[in-house]
């Protein structure tokens, strides 16, 4: 398993953006979206809408995954 971030494209509200996350976070993020029955882009858009504008999307996704997996 690589600890290096992997850049992938997401579409948020019709606009393409790139997000760099480590493989473990991508896998967990996809699993959470699947469990919720949501496309990954829809879940990313929800996170983007709710995040503090001073916090990047990648950091917000990492925190979301952390909270979902730990219940904290």
CORUR-V598346 format. One record per residue. RES is the residue in three letters. D_LAST is the distance of its C-alpha to the last C-alpha in whole Angstrom. Layout:
res = {RES/RES}
d_last = {D_LAST/D_LAST}
This chain:
res = {UNK/UNK/UNK/UNK/UNK/UNK/UNK/UNK/UNK/UNK/UNK/UNK/UNK/UNK/UNK/UNK/UNK/UNK/UNK/UNK/UNK/UNK/UNK/UNK/UNK/UNK/UNK/UNK/UNK/UNK/UNK/UNK/UNK/UNK/UNK/UNK/UNK/UNK/UNK/UNK/UNK/UNK/UNK/UNK/UNK/UNK/UNK/UNK/UNK/UNK/UNK/UNK/UNK/UNK/UNK/UNK/UNK/UNK/UNK/UNK/UNK/UNK/UNK/UNK/UNK/UNK/UNK/UNK/UNK/UNK/UNK/UNK}
d_last = {25/26/23/25/24/26/27/27/28/26/28/26/28/31/31/30/28/27/24/23/21/21/22/19/17/19/20/16/16/19/18/15/18/21/18/18/22/22/24/22/24/23/19/19/21/19/16/20/20/17/17/18/22/22/19/20/19/19/16/14/15/13/10/10/10/8/5/7/8/5/4/0}
